[in-house]
Amino acid sequence: MPGIYLHVPFCDGKCPYCDFYSVGAREELMEQYTSAMERTIAAWTAEHGKEKVSTVYFGGGTPNLLGAGRLSQLLSTVERCFFLEKDAEITLEANPVHVSRGFFEEVHKAGFNRLSMGMQSANPEELAFLGRKHSQTDVEQAVEDARRGGFSNLSLDLMLGLPEKEPEKGLENLRKSIAFATGLEPEHISAYILKIEPGTPFAARALTLPEDDAVADQYLFCVEELKKYGYGQYEISNFARPGRESRHNLTYWHGEEYVGFGPGAHSLYGGKRFFYPRSLESFLAGEPPCPDGEGGDFSEYAMLNLRLTEGLSREGCIMRFGPEGEQGFERLLQNAKKCPPQLLRADETGISLTPNGFLVFNALFLMLDSGY
């Protein structure tokens, strides 16, 4: 049962840290995109049949720029081409600005039942640095409008590890942002450490980021502070009230299949990876996705599951891979026993990382997987 992802590539300006594919939001292009997306989804179903789906995610870009009418049209296409489960999670990413009056009510009536909003910070200087065009007031208004529109499942984004004119204020600014975000009572919070991606405007500015120890302090503080407010960590960067974890993202982290549509969207289906080029022009022309090799082997499965606080279980490895999975788990377990206990927990039933372990995830997984 694959998760479905639709990439909406339109933005009204590129945030300097963002490396997702996006283009300017012109009416003509958005009309052409909507038609091309409908054709592409219908063609997929014609080739693969009408499958059951339990999660749908509209990401971007800034999907709300497409407008409630086009978004509703695309969701209707998904509903027509797939069997959506009765309680399917249908997420829409949205910015706190550029949302017309009644937008949330309209998309909720169309079937969207979860929102993910890019708040990032409650500090005006940090928002300006990140190129965000909204204010605290905009976020408050958007959340109020979403609740009034019928949404009872809402996620807000936070960003950690930002450069500060006065470095000692980094933790205090984060404390204020967490207090502001939790005061809006979202069901879910994502907290990402700023990473400078190649090819972004930030990469060209030679920014001086906080020292690793300072970023680690912020991350560990965030984990504990959100816990106080009732948000349990379930993945490296994600926190939720009980039962409000992102079901769509869990599809990725459990190593399950997903199908992405739109320029730049990736898929894992039938053991194969493929993706659409980062080109709206090629997508409008109907060019097929590009093959990207095999996917879903044991190492990948282990890596993805170890991103979760529940970790990797022996039982899950055996269910997915049989004897190969048990052998793979045993190899990781023996390597895990060599690691400091502050980084992970390991026994005969499972391996899971601590928040300290998440901070060095890449190096730690390399050690677990290879023994080095």
N, C-alpha and C positions, 0 to 999 in steps of 0.2 A: 504494500500500500504506500505509494510514493507521496512525499510532500510536494506541493506545487509552489513555485516561486515565479513571480512576474516582475521583471525589472523595468521600472518606469524611469527613463533616463533624463527627465527634464528638471532643470534648476533655473533659478533667476540670478545665479551667481555662484561661482565655485569657492567653497570654503578652502582656505589655504592648506589645510591638513588632509583634505579628502583625495583619495586616489580611486574612488569609484567612477565608473564611466558616466558622464552626463553632458548634456548639450543645452542650449538656450531654449526656453519654453515659448515657441511660436505656435500660434493657433493652427496654421496649415500643417506643420510637422506633427502636432499632437493628433490631428484628425487622421493623417496618414498612418501614424504609429498605431492608433487604435484599430484601424482596419487591418493592418498587417498582423497585429497580434491576434485578432480574431481568426484570420486565415491560418496562422501558424498553429494555434491550439487545435483548430478543427482538423488540420492535416495530421497532427500527432495522433489524435483519436482515430482517424481513418486508418492509420498504419498500425497502431498498437491496441486498438479496442478501447472500450469505455471502462476505465478502472475505478476502483474505490479510492477515495481521497479523504483524509481526516484533517489536513492542514493546508491552508492557502496563505501565501504571504506576498503582499504588494510592497516592494522595496524600491529604493532609488539611490540617487536622484531625490526629488521631492514629489512623491506621488500625488499629493493633494493639488498640485498645480494642474493636473490633468482635468480636474473638475469632477464634481459628483456625478454628472451625467455619464461621462466616458468611463469612470471607474465602475459605475453600476452596470454599464453595458459590458465591460470586460468580465465582471464577476458573473453576469448572466451567461456569458460564453463558457466560462469554466463550469458552471452548474449544468449547462447543457451537454458539455463534452466529457464530464466526469461524473461519477456517482459520489456526491458529497455526503458524508455521514451526517446524521441529524444534528449531532453536537460538534460539527467541524469547527475548528478554530480558524477564523478568517481575519488576518491582521493587515492593517493599513499603516504604513509609516506616514507621519505628517509633521510639518513644521508649525510652530506656534503662531506664525504669521502667514499671510496670504490665504486665509481661510474665510470664505464668504459666509455671511449670515445664513444659518440653517444648514450649512454643509454637513456637520456631524449627524444631524438628525436624518438627512437624506441618505447618507451612505450607510447609516445604521439600519434604516428601513430596507435598503438594498440587500442587506445580509452581512455586512462587516460587523464583527463583534469584539474586535480587539484593536487598540491603537498603540502605536509606539511613537513617542514624540522626542525630538532632539532638543532637550533643554541645555545640556552641557555644563552650565554654571549659573549661579545666582549672583555672580560678581560682574558688574558692568565692564570693568577693565578686562577681565578674562573673556567675556563675550566679544568685546571689540577685537581683542587679540586673535580670537578664533574665527573672526569674520562673520559672526552670527548677527542677524539683523533684528533679533527680538530682545525684549526686556523681561524682567521679572513679571511685570504687569501683563505682558502678552501671554506668558506661560500660564499665569493664574486664570486669565480670561479664556484661554483655549481649553484648559482642564474643566472649567465651569461649563463652557459650551458643550464639551464632549459629554459630560455627565447629564446635562439637560437633554442632549440629543439621544440618550439611552445607553451610552457605553458604561459597562460595569467592569471592564477589564482594560487597564491602562498601564503603559510602561513609560518611564522617563529615563533619558540618558544623562549620565554625568561623565566628566572627563577629569582625569587625575594627571599629576606630573607636569603641570603647566609652568612655564617660566614666570618668575615673579620679580618685580623691581626690588622687593624686600623679601628674600627667600624665607625668612622666619615666619612670614605671613601665609605661606602656602597651606599649612595645616589648618590654620584658622579660617582661611577662605573656604577650604573644603568642608570644614565643620558647618559653616553657614550654609553652603550649598546643600549639604545633606539635610540640615534642619528644614530648609525651605522646601526641598523636594518631598521629604516625608510628610511635611505639614499639608501637602496637597493630597495625601493619602492615595497614591497610585498602588496598584496591586503588584507592580514589578518595577525594578530599577536595574539598569545596566550601568556599570562603572568601568570605563576604559582608560588605560594609561596612554597618554599621548605618545604616538610613534611617528617619527618623521619618515614618510614614504618617499622613495625615489620618484622624481618627476613632478612632485608637488611644489607649490610656491614656497612652502616652509623649507623644503630641501635646498632651495636656492639662497636662502637667507642666512645660512650658517648659524642657526639659533643655538644659544647656550641653554640646555635643559638642566633641570635640577640634578644634583648628584644622585647616584643609584640608591644610596642609603636614605636620602630624603624621600625619594619616590617610594621606596619600600615602606617607610614609615607611614606615608599617606595611604598606601594600599591596605596595610594591616589595620590602620585606624579605621578606614572605610568599612572593612569587613566587620569589625567589632561594633562600630557605631550603627551600622544598618541593622545588625543583630538586635541591638537595644530597641530599635524602633519596630521590630517584628519582621524584618526581612532576612530570611535565611539564605546563605550562599549555597547555590546548587551547581555553579560552574565558575570557572576562573573569574569572569567579569560580570556574572549575573546573579541577581538576588530577587527573591520573591516571597510574598506571603504564602502560607501553606496552600498547596493546590493550584497556585497561579503561575507556575513555571511556564515558560514559552514552549508549548508542545511542538511548534514548528522547528525551533532551534534544537530541541531534543532529538528530532529526526536526524539532524546532522551528527550530533555528538554520540548517538547510539549507532552510527554507521549504517543507517537505513537509506533506502533509495530516495532520491528527490529529482524532480525535473524542472529545469529553469527555462523560462521563455523571455526573450528580449535581448537587446544588444549588451554583451558582456555577461550574460547569465550562464552559469555552469550547471551541469547535471551529473548525477551518478545513477545509472540505470542498467540493469542486466549485467553488472560487473564491468561496465565501460564508463569512462568519463568522456564528456564532450562539452563544448561551449560555443556560444555565439560570439563572433568577433566584436570587439569594442567599436562598432561602427553602426550608427543609425541608418546610414545610406545602404549598407549591405543588408541590414535586416529588412528595410522597406523593399529591397529588391528581391526578397525571398530566398537569399542565400542560406543554405543549410548550416547546421552547427559543425564545428571542426572536431575531429576525434582527438582525444587527449590521453590515450592509453588505458591500461587496466586500472581498476579501482576496487577497494573493499577487501584487501588482503588482511592478514592477521595483524601485522604491524600497524597498519592504518587504523584498524578497529581498536587496538589497544591504546593508541595515541589519543584518539577521539574520546574514548570512554574515561581515560585518565584526566581529561579536562573537567570532568564532573566530580563533585564532592563525594558522590556515591562510589566512584571509582570503577575499577575493572574487577569483575567476579570470575572465579574459576567456572562456575556453572554457566555463565553467559558465554564464555569462550568455548566451552564444550558444545553448548547448544548451537552456536554459530558455525564452528569449524570441526567438531568431532575430536578425534585423537590429536589432530594437529593443533587444535585450540588448547587442549590440556597440556601438550608439550610446550607450546608457546607461553602459556601462563606460568608453568613451572620455571621456565628459563627467566622470565621477568621476576618471579618471586625470589629466586636465588640471588639475583642481582640486587633486588630491593633490600634484602637482608644486610647488604653491605652499606646501605645508606643511613645517614644520621636520622634518628627518630623524629626530630623536629621537622623533617621534610616530608615524611610519608608514614603511613601505617600499613603493615603487611602481615597477613597470616595465611593459613591454608585455604581460606575461602575468598579472599580478595585483597586488592591493593588500592589504596586511595591516598591522594596527596593532601597535605595541610596547606593553609594559606602561604606559609613560608616556602613550601615546595612549589606552589603555583608561581611564585616570583621568579623561580629559575626553571620554569617548566621545560623549555627546549633542551637545556643542558642535562636536566635530570632524566628526561625521557631517553635521550641518546645513551646515557649511562645504563638505564634499565634495559634498553633494547639491544645494546651491543656489549655491555659489560665494561666499557671504557669510562 
